[in-house]
Amino acid sequence: MLGEFSLYGVFLPTLLALMVLAYVVKSLLRLGLARLGFYRVVWHPALFNSALYVIVLGLLFLLARRILS
């Protein structure tokens, strides 16, 4: 996996891009789950959202590692 990439001459770590992408994906999932009424059965929504973010970030990291290798 690439350690960093250049964005207009500024080197950014790949993990930073994955974190931003994971946040966007998590936000879309959160909106979809809220529309379905899923948060009525969730005990602690903030904890669930944090766990969802970590899971999405891990999946994106594994996907990027597989693609870029």
Secondary structure, DSSP 4 states (H G I P E B T S, - for coil): --SEEEETTEEEEHHHHHHHHHHHHHHHHHHHHHHHTGGGS-S-HHHHHHHHHHHHHHHHHHHHHHHH-
